[in-house]
């Protein structure tokens, strides 16, 4: 099912029930229908097209842009993503966590001081320029059950607890899989305190070697495949949004699309 065919009845039938349940029905009907708005935003995310170059078939670019930001402020994109996960995807008891970096060119660097500047918008300067980390925890290949944005120079250690806190409490987690770069006592100890077994390959410079379950470590590829699918959308593989709230809304929309697809 391609993004270009989102306007088919088959695709819309998967999206409409969850959207109807969470959106407000107050006021007059919008000029741009919800169906066309989501098609426009997905097409924009897939192709990386600037808003003003959006094809006329999707209506005026201004309508889709304003609704994306308005729904992001109200948390509707996140609610829709969470509802689709609960309805369609059974959750195992293991959590895979990863945090790839995406580059942010000069188009994303214009957040004014009233919005907190780069720090508040999850933009950090690392080698090569501005970048953002997408921290995700996944319980299956298709959904990412937790998503957090940080500046590109931030390590996973301060964010690990935040990611775990977003994970649905049922079923309870038993294992957390991460790559070797996350091997630190600051990550392991909070997991153990919550009765979660860390499955992290130890670094070679550890004084005391640690064992880990290699069979479970192979399941970490599920979150890597999730990011592989996510980065097929050019506007996520490279960040062009000035506000982290808008960028996260795009990620939630595409993550929901991956579930439907």
Residue, then its C-alpha position, 0 to 999 in steps of 0.5 A: x500500500x503506497x503513500x500515493x494511494x492513501x486516498x483509496x477506501x482501503x487505506x482510509x478505512x484503517x485511519x478514519x475510526x481512530x481519527x474520529x474517536x480523538x478529534x473535536x467535532x466542534x465548529x464548521x467543517x474545514x475547507x480541506x478534509x481530514x482525508x486529504x490533509x493526511x494524504x498531503x502530509x504523508x506525501x510531503x514527508x515521503x518526498x521531502x517537498x517544501x510546503x509551498x511546492x505541495x501539488x495543487x491536488x492536495x489543496x492549498x499548502x497553508x491549510x495542511x501546514x496549519x492543521x499539522x501544527x494545530x493538531x501537534x499542539x493538541x497531541x492528536x497525532x500522538x493519540x492516533x499513533x498510540x490508539x493504532x498500536x493498542x488496536x492492531x499490534x500485540x506487544x511482547x515483553x521485550x523492549x528494544x531501544x535505539x537512537x539514530x541521529x538525523x541531520x538538520x540543515x539550515x532550514x531547521x535552525x531558525x527557531x526564534x528565542x521565544x520558542x527556546x532556541x536550539x536547546x528547547x527544539x532538540x537541536x544540538x551541534x555535533x561533528x558535521x553540524x546541527x542534528x537531532x537524536x530520535x530515541x525509540x523503544x520498540x516491542x515489535x518490528x512495526x511500531x515504536x512504542x516510545x519516541x523521544x527527541x533530544x539534541x544530537x550531542x546527547x547520550x542515551x543515558x539521561x533519556x533511557x528512563x524517559x523512553x521506558x516511562x512511555x512504554x505501556x505498563x501492560x504487559x510488564x517488561x522483562x528485558x531491554x535490548x540496546x547496542x554496545x554504545x549504551x553499555x554504562x552503569x548509569x543505564x543498567x542500574x535503573x533497569x535492574x531496579x525496575x526488575x528489567x534485565x539489561x541485554x547490552x553487549x559489554x564494551x571491551x574496556x570494562x574491568x569486569x566482563x559481563x554476560x548477556x543473552x546473545x539470543x535476545x540481543x539478536x531481537x534488537x534488529x526489530x527497532x533497527x528495521x523500524x528506523x529503516x522504514x521510518x527513514x524511507x520518508x525523506x522529511x524524517x531522514x533529514x529534519x527540516x522542521x524548526x520546531x521539535x513538536x512539529x517534527x515529532x508529529x511527523x514521526x508519529x504520523x509516519x509511525x502510524x502509517x507503518x503500522x497500517x502498511 
